Amino acid sequence: MLIPYGRQNISQADIDAVIAVLRSDFLTQGPVVPEFERTVSEYCKSKYGVAVNSATSALHLACLALGVGPGDRVWTTPITFVASSNCALYCGAEVDFVDIDPRTYNMSPAALAAKLESAEKNGTLPKVVVPVHLCGQSCEMEAIHALSLQYGFRIIEDASHAIGGSYKGEPIGNCRFSDIAIFSFHPVKIVTTGEGGMAVTNDHELAASMQRLRSHGITRDPAEMTTPSEGPWFYQQIDLGFNYRMTDMQAALGISQFQRLDEFVKQRHALASSYNSLLESCPVTVPWQHPDCHSSFHLYVVQIHPAEMKASQREVFERLRSHGIMVNLHYIPVYRHPYYRSHGHATTSLPEAERYYSQALTLPLYPGLEAHQQREVVEHMKSPLGHQTIF
Ligand SMILES: *Cc1c(COP(=O)(O)O)cnc(C)c1O
């Protein structure tokens, strides 16, 4: 049987919640989406939540709401899913990458400070920075926020991995140190709506803008209209928006999943500490946890040391896969993709990101993963060491 790297956890209550919507009057644009938005924003202590059909859409709308356009620069980390930087390209902006911290693998505030200092001299400061909370562990947001005040950029937290985590004792998504935070509800993430995402913010204007943009740029609010209402049918398109709406079936699944969010995160922590102890005798670096952070543990990434392991990263990866253990690598540095190579990043290479990429391996981690499966994963990681002692 295959052991995937992540998978959803669906209960009977989740199924019943979706069926209840299917039997109701509204499959979309009904009352359940706003209820899900309240559920998420209350949980993470932000004022507004804007539900959309994916985190990718949420990132796109967040960039647009912050006015990102041609001629602007957006910076993010190279160790992320391509969506974190594609959002800027959708808006016609340029993307650049800030190297990572070797302990957290998140965007390094020191590397960011250094890059900002030279960008200020060259007149190439970014309009927006997108820190990504890799594996569910928050970036050092206080430091990044302090730099935003000094250099005048805005912040979108890509918290796709991080719902249920906290930073300095407060929930990720409260936007204390950012303008907007976005979440993903893809089935491999912490909680799921099938496909889905949400942008959270404390800024009324940003929320209103994202609400319009997810539905064609249309408003029904007289306060946002350019002329008085012409009748009860009246609406105006005041921006060029999209159809990025979430359905009520998805929102119902999200609300139901949220009941178990804290339990999921607790289970992920228990599984992570089991891995930590099982891997004590294995020459790998286990995930380092910043004292300011309580991770949601979306991913459990180890750094393998090929010399001591007597096997290359690729050999370990292939060996685990050949035993049905679907390890993964999060992520290939974004600038290495051909599209980025041919769009301004032909020679981009960041030393810490490259080193991370050459050693990283994501082990399976999801609620429902069993102790014997974790032992099996670790046994197969160690097996050439076993042979070493025999022969
Ligand atoms: C999954 C993910 C996304 C995109 O999420 P979707 O909901 O699939 O669009 C964006 N950023 C990061 C870091 C992700 O892991």
The ligand as a MOL file (V3000), in Angstrom:
LIG
                    3D

  0  0  0     0  0            999 V3000
M  V30 BEGIN CTAB
M  V30 COUNTS 15 15 0 0 0
M  V30 BEGIN ATOM
M  V30 1 C -0.4880 24.9760 -2.1470 0
M  V30 2 C 0.2170 26.2740 -2.2050 0
M  V30 3 C -0.2570 27.3530 -2.9580 0
M  V30 4 C -1.3970 27.2480 -3.9070 0
M  V30 5 O -2.5340 26.7460 -3.3190 0
M  V30 6 P -3.8160 26.4020 -4.2160 0
M  V30 7 O -4.9280 26.4630 -3.2340 0
M  V30 8 O -3.5890 25.0160 -4.7440 0
M  V30 9 O -3.9260 27.4010 -5.2910 0
M  V30 10 C 0.4050 28.5560 -2.8700 0
M  V30 11 N 1.5010 28.7010 -2.1200 0
M  V30 12 C 2.0170 27.6730 -1.4090 0
M  V30 13 C 3.2190 27.9020 -0.5650 0
M  V30 14 C 1.3970 26.4260 -1.4450 0
M  V30 15 O 1.9160 25.3960 -0.7680 0
M  V30 END ATOM
M  V30 BEGIN BOND
M  V30 1 1 1 2
M  V30 2 1 2 3
M  V30 3 2 2 14
M  V30 4 1 3 4
M  V30 5 2 3 10
M  V30 6 1 4 5
M  V30 7 1 5 6
M  V30 8 2 6 7
M  V30 9 1 6 8
M  V30 10 1 6 9
M  V30 11 1 10 11
M  V30 12 2 11 12
M  V30 13 1 12 13
M  V30 14 1 12 14
M  V30 15 1 14 15
M  V30 END BOND
M  V30 END CTAB
M  END
